[in-house]
Amino acid sequence: MTDPYRIIGSEESPFSVKIRSYFRFKGLPHEWIERRDAQDLFSQHAKLPLIPLLIKPDGTSMQDSTPIIEAMEREAPEPSVYHADPALNFVAALIEEFGDEWGNKWMFHLRWHRTIDQVAVSKRFAETQGADDVEAAASQIRERMVPRVWFVGSNEVTGTQIEKSFKDTLTLLDAHLTEHDFVMGGRPTFADFGLWGQIYNAGRDPTGGAILEQHPTAARWVTTMLDPPSDTGKDLASWPDLEPTLLPLLADQIADMFLPWSVANAHAIEDGQETFDVMLKDHRWTQKPQKYHARSLTALREKFAAVADNADLNEILVACGADEALH
Ligand SMILES: N[C@@H](CCC(=O)N[C@@H](CS)C(=O)NCC(=O)O)C(=O)O
């Protein structure tokens, strides 16, 4: 008998639960192993100190959630997470990039910015890790994690913008998911998993959870995506059906916030800057540049280059204002 796929991850890790949700949707046999229970296995297979780590039945392993999903789609194409329409398939990839790279700021900021969250989350982490002295372990975790909010761009200048972006995204998603069960229509696609992982994790903490509760339709999608049905019996939607409620999300959050940030971050890396400033919707944003995001913008632009002559896609991107950033 073939061993199932093994996913080493953590409930606290948005990228890990993203992959677990994907495996559940695909109906692929897999074993979920909490990172704390897999020290040796992790060291044997991991090339980077990051979760999730996927170990395949043949003993090879992979890290990085987006390439993991792409590789698995080649191995097990059905049910597909791709949209058959190439224009909408790219839109889904853009939303996944937004979820992974921008949504992570919401999650990390909300988790470690306020005392109430720092206390609750560090205690939960310490308990999950099986610490003997939970209080002592929690305060060590807190001391280590709180200064790290800087790395995702959370600071005294950007904190309000990050929280507003989380709330605005949930408001837009709430309206969209009132019309559609999932981001692209009747079943999950690439657009759901990454965005979901960040919102799910933000929603497990006091402040993020209270905000999520105010958006009941989005909250219901969060619950569904924890274990998404493999066969919803419903189709994906076409652009005319998605446009009324999806275009506002693409315009307001992706074209006006995420992409200008991503482009400015990539320039800052290229120029070797220590910190960078960019105006996002008339508000100054400042942070240290993040290397990984510059690489993932390049990957997104490569995906765009493959469909750059698609007229429907260009119409969508011009309508939301995302066209320039992708060239
Ligand atoms: N781009 C990676 C990001 C993975 C990542 O940042 N993982 C975090 C947890 S969510 C991590 O492992 N951080 C180090 C740690 O927890 O020790 C992916 O998509 O898988």
The ligand as an SDF file (V2000), in Angstrom:
LIG
                    3D

 20 19  0  0  0  0  0  0  0  0999 V2000
    5.7880   31.2120    0.9230 N   0  0  0  0  0  0  0  0  0  0  0  0
    5.7030   30.1770    1.9190 C   0  0  0  0  0  0  0  0  0  0  0  0
    5.5640   30.8040    3.2850 C   0  0  0  0  0  0  0  0  0  0  0  0
    5.6330   29.8020    4.4110 C   0  0  0  0  0  0  0  0  0  0  0  0
    5.7620   30.4950    5.7640 C   0  0  0  0  0  0  0  0  0  0  0  0
    6.0190   31.7080    5.8430 O   0  0  0  0  0  0  0  0  0  0  0  0
    5.5740   29.7320    6.8170 N   0  0  0  0  0  0  0  0  0  0  0  0
    5.6700   30.2520    8.1670 C   0  0  0  0  0  0  0  0  0  0  0  0
    4.4880   29.8290    8.9930 C   0  0  0  0  0  0  0  0  0  0  0  0
    2.9750   30.4040    8.3190 S   0  0  0  0  0  0  0  0  0  0  0  0
    6.8840   29.6500    8.8720 C   0  0  0  0  0  0  0  0  0  0  0  0
    7.1640   28.4910    8.6990 O   0  0  0  0  0  0  0  0  0  0  0  0
    7.6030   30.4580    9.6640 N   0  0  0  0  0  0  0  0  0  0  0  0
    8.7230   29.9790   10.4180 C   0  0  0  0  0  0  0  0  0  0  0  0
    8.3260   29.2070   11.6190 C   0  0  0  0  0  0  0  0  0  0  0  0
    7.1270   29.1310   11.9370 O   0  0  0  0  0  0  0  0  0  0  0  0
    9.2270   28.6590   12.2490 O   0  0  0  0  0  0  0  0  0  0  0  0
    4.5010   29.2960    1.5870 C   0  0  0  0  0  0  0  0  0  0  0  0
    3.6290   29.7210    0.8200 O   0  0  0  0  0  0  0  0  0  0  0  0
    4.4700   28.1320    2.0350 O   0  0  0  0  0  0  0  0  0  0  0  0
  1  2  1  0
  2  3  1  0
  2 18  1  0
  3  4  1  0
  4  5  1  0
  5  6  2  0
  5  7  1  0
  7  8  1  0
  8  9  1  0
  8 11  1  0
  9 10  1  0
 11 12  2  0
 11 13  1  0
 13 14  1  0
 14 15  1  0
 15 16  2  0
 15 17  1  0
 18 19  2  0
 18 20  1  0
M  END
$$$$
